[in-house]
Amino acid sequence: MVDLALAAASILGFTALQRARPPAMSNPLEAFQVLGRSIEKFVPSLPLGFTWGEAMERLKQSGVKLDWGRFETSLNEYEAFRYGDHQMPKGVEPEVVRLATTLRRNVVGYRNKRKGPGSS
Amino acid sequence: MDIAIKERVLAQVRTVVIGRDREADLLLVAFLAGGHVLLEGVPGISKTILAKSFARCMGLDFKRIQFTPDMLPLDMIGGFVFNTKEREFEFRKGPVFTNLLLADEINRAPPKVQSALLESMQEKQVTVEGLTQKLPFPFMVIATQNPQEFQGVYPLPENQLDRFLIRVDLPYPDIPTESMIIRRNLSDMDTINLDPVFTEAELREVLRKVEEVHVSEEVIDYLANIAAETRKDKRLRLGASPRAMVHLVHCGRANAFLSGRDFVTPEDIKKMSSFVLSHRLKLDQSAVLTGNVADPAEVVRDIFTKVRPPR
């Protein structure tokens, strides 16, 4: 019985970790697409029509810890590629991945909290 | 791209006009986008001084017309007068032949005059008795109107409002700004002290660079989606015209340029949207009466929250 409970807990923990981990991002385009979807899904207070600038502002205000300077540089390069026909930047900025991961983890935590004792 | 242009212009305007950075910034955007501006506000809130300072620091020739109900189109565009020496008629240019024309209280002019002005704004030329004359380059109109006036005015119809690239509401200044204005005006300030920020050649170069700012296909599709939403919205009787969307993309370009970029982002479009669109949208009266909406700007903001931009 204990074994079964431990196995179930491990499976649940593993699933939660998998859910918190963003999909693989091999280039900046993919990275920002994943980040965009993560923001849409996990920051419900932002309307569907949010821009990158608005999202960044909101996340900064809500105290998300990140090297925002590096993130902003990476975003500027991405925007130049996305909207300005510039070359795609080389490599994925780790701060972009970190932000996507942070957003997913926070939501997992939020869901667990809601399911915890005292919640209806 | 020259991010310093905006700062240079604003710094110059600031030496004369207090607390109007936002408005000066919008004038600059409209100028770079090649459009005209409608300034709305009650009298005495520095509309004229703002336009005059802007013209001066851009190195533009400036003229002002105070519109009245008894004006004729010829008072503005000019006409033929008989030259007794040469014994022939010659064209005498009216005040519209300038770089920056302040059309003060445009809603006081009769419809014929309004229509003549708006035609010159659109065509950038005037035709009198078959003679077509090009207006100087660049040509920009800053028209003002007092939204509180109802007596003796001729409100601009929708098709004429659509010619204005942007409309800017000038609110009363806040208390600290008002104190500064009063203090500053104790010593007579004049726009004469302003230095032009550009030479004519530099100005042409800047305008050329703005035209080169890239607009991606996806941003264009985004604009088209926004336009479609304005036409579907039940709170509106009249949605955005294709001209409105073209104007919006021009403003987006100018804003991108002033932000130091050579491409337009959805952010540029969103930032300029309510200045470009709200005066062109007409609210549905039943939506107003039921309290669903009070201001077209509100609908614009709402639409931009619903339409997903390219990311």
Interface residues (C-beta under 8 A of the other chain):
Chain A: F32 Q33 G36 P47 L48 G49 F50 T51 W52 G53 E54 E79 A80 R82 Y83 G84 D85 H86
Chain B: H214 S216 E218 V219 R261 D262 F263 V264 T265 P266 E267 K270 I303 F304 T305 K306 V307 R308 P309 P310 R311
